[in-house]
Amino acid sequence: MEDEKDIIPNDPATEKAEEKEAQQKEAQLKETQQKEAQLKETLQKIKATASEEDPHPSSQLSLRTILGGDLLTTQLVRSQLWLFVLIVVFAIIYVAVRYQCQQDMLTIDQLENELKGAKYKSLSSSSTLTEKCRESHVLNILKQNKDSLLHQADQPPYIIEVPE
């Protein structure tokens, strides 16, 4: 089997079909090249406009920029991140210490109240003991108990001198 081109002499219909196919392939090739060129241009434009850096804030400070959040740009937050972390840690420590101080104050108040109660009880016990230990009270108790051999002395005490 030989090639069909060799067998069929120049057929005008075949030539037209081949030309159309060639033209379509060229058109498709041009179209894909144009699309690739447009895609490259679009990517270059996106790369030119997109960046990770924020634009520097304007020197004008207005209420709109503050309320809009433009004041806290990514660059400012990134550069001051450790300061923000330090502030949060100090705030947590402040709250914890204040809470502990309040707990200690409550404990101190409770212990002071217990101390006052203990002082009053001690004072009361001391006065009762002093009253019961007086000589007149002891003599009255001895008189009431007639079976006791103890009584008040009629004579003054003797001084015994011991030679050394």
C-alpha positions as CSV (number, residue, x, y, z in Angstrom):
1,M,0.0,0.0,0.0
2,E,1.4,3.2,-1.0
3,D,0.6,6.6,0.3
4,E,-2.8,7.9,-0.9
5,K,-1.1,11.2,-2.0
6,D,0.9,9.3,-4.5
7,I,-2.1,7.5,-5.8
8,I,-4.5,10.4,-5.9
9,P,-3.3,13.2,-8.1
10,N,-3.9,16.8,-6.8
11,D,-7.6,16.7,-5.8
12,P,-9.0,20.1,-5.2
13,A,-11.4,19.0,-2.5
14,T,-8.6,17.3,-0.6
15,E,-6.4,20.3,-0.9
16,K,-9.1,22.6,0.4
17,A,-9.8,20.3,3.4
18,E,-6.1,20.2,4.2
19,E,-5.8,24.0,3.9
20,K,-8.8,24.4,6.2
21,E,-7.2,22.0,8.8
22,A,-3.9,23.8,8.5
23,Q,-5.7,27.2,8.9
24,Q,-7.7,25.9,11.9
25,K,-4.5,24.6,13.5
26,E,-2.7,27.9,12.9
27,A,-5.8,29.7,14.3
28,Q,-5.8,27.5,17.4
29,L,-2.0,27.9,17.8
30,K,-2.4,31.7,17.6
31,E,-5.3,31.6,20.0
32,T,-3.4,29.6,22.6
33,Q,-0.3,31.8,22.2
34,Q,-2.6,34.9,22.7
35,K,-4.1,33.3,25.8
36,E,-0.7,32.4,27.2
37,A,0.5,36.0,26.6
38,Q,-2.6,37.4,28.3
39,L,-2.1,35.0,31.2
40,K,1.5,36.0,31.6
41,E,0.5,39.7,31.5
42,T,-2.2,39.1,34.1
43,L,0.3,37.3,36.3
44,Q,2.8,40.1,36.0
45,K,0.2,42.7,36.9
46,I,-0.9,40.6,39.9
47,K,2.7,40.2,41.0
48,A,3.3,43.9,40.6
49,T,0.3,44.9,42.6
50,A,0.3,42.2,45.2
51,S,2.9,42.2,48.0
52,E,3.0,41.1,51.5
53,E,4.1,44.5,52.7
54,D,1.4,46.9,53.7
55,P,1.5,50.4,52.4
56,H,2.8,52.9,54.8
57,P,-0.1,54.6,56.7
58,S,-0.8,58.1,55.7
59,S,0.5,60.8,57.9
60,Q,-3.0,62.1,58.4
61,L,-4.5,60.7,61.6
62,S,-8.3,61.0,61.6
63,L,-11.2,59.5,63.4
64,R,-12.0,57.5,60.3
65,T,-8.6,55.8,60.2
66,I,-8.7,55.0,63.8
67,L,-12.2,53.5,63.8
68,G,-11.6,51.8,60.5
69,G,-8.7,49.9,61.9
70,D,-6.2,51.4,59.4
71,L,-4.1,52.5,62.3
72,L,-3.2,48.9,63.2
73,T,-1.5,47.8,60.0
74,T,0.2,44.4,59.6
75,Q,3.6,46.0,59.7
76,L,3.0,47.8,62.9
77,V,1.5,44.7,64.6
78,R,4.4,42.5,63.4
79,S,7.0,44.9,64.6
80,Q,5.4,45.2,68.0
81,L,4.2,41.7,68.5
82,W,6.4,40.9,71.5
83,L,5.3,44.1,73.2
84,F,1.7,43.1,72.9
85,V,2.6,39.6,74.3
86,L,4.4,41.3,77.2
87,I,1.4,43.6,77.9
88,V,-0.9,40.6,78.0
89,V,1.4,38.7,80.3
90,F,1.6,41.6,82.7
91,A,-2.2,42.0,82.6
92,I,-2.7,38.4,83.6
93,I,-0.1,38.7,86.4
94,Y,-1.8,41.8,87.6
95,V,-5.2,40.2,87.8
96,A,-3.8,37.1,89.5
97,V,-1.8,39.0,92.1
98,R,-4.8,41.2,92.9
99,Y,-7.0,38.2,93.3
100,Q,-4.5,36.6,95.6
101,C,-4.2,39.8,97.6
102,Q,-7.9,39.9,98.1
103,Q,-7.9,36.3,99.3
104,D,-5.1,37.2,101.8
105,M,-7.0,40.2,103.0
106,L,-10.1,38.1,103.7
107,T,-8.0,35.5,105.6
108,I,-6.4,38.3,107.6
109,D,-9.8,39.8,108.6
110,Q,-11.0,36.3,109.6
111,L,-7.9,35.7,111.7
112,E,-8.2,39.1,113.4
113,N,-11.8,38.4,114.3
114,E,-10.7,35.1,115.8
115,L,-7.9,36.9,117.7
116,K,-10.4,39.4,119.2
117,G,-12.6,36.5,120.3
118,A,-9.6,34.7,121.9
119,K,-8.5,37.9,123.7
120,Y,-12.0,38.5,125.1
121,K,-12.2,34.9,126.3
122,S,-8.7,35.2,127.9
123,L,-9.7,38.4,129.6
124,S,-12.9,36.9,130.9
125,S,-11.1,33.7,132.2
126,S,-8.4,35.8,133.8
127,S,-10.9,38.0,135.7
128,T,-12.8,34.9,136.8
129,L,-9.5,33.3,138.1
130,T,-8.5,36.5,139.9
131,E,-11.8,36.7,141.6
132,K,-11.7,33.1,142.7
133,C,-8.1,33.3,144.0
134,R,-8.7,36.3,146.3
135,E,-8.1,35.6,150.0
136,S,-11.5,36.7,151.1
137,H,-13.1,34.3,148.6
138,V,-10.9,31.4,149.7
139,L,-11.8,32.1,153.4
140,N,-15.5,32.2,152.6
141,I,-15.2,28.8,150.9
142,L,-13.3,27.4,153.9
143,K,-15.9,28.6,156.3
144,Q,-18.7,27.0,154.2
145,N,-16.8,23.7,154.2
146,K,-16.7,22.9,157.9
147,D,-15.0,19.6,157.4
148,S,-11.8,21.3,156.3
149,L,-8.8,21.4,158.6
150,L,-7.6,24.6,157.2
151,H,-8.3,27.9,159.0
152,Q,-7.0,31.3,159.3
153,A,-3.9,31.6,161.6
154,D,-4.3,33.4,164.9
155,Q,-0.5,34.0,165.4
156,P,2.0,35.7,163.1
157,P,4.4,33.4,161.3
158,Y,7.7,32.5,162.9
159,I,11.0,33.4,161.2
160,I,13.4,30.5,161.4
161,E,17.0,31.3,161.0
162,V,19.3,28.6,159.7
163,P,23.1,29.0,160.2
164,E,25.2,28.3,157.3
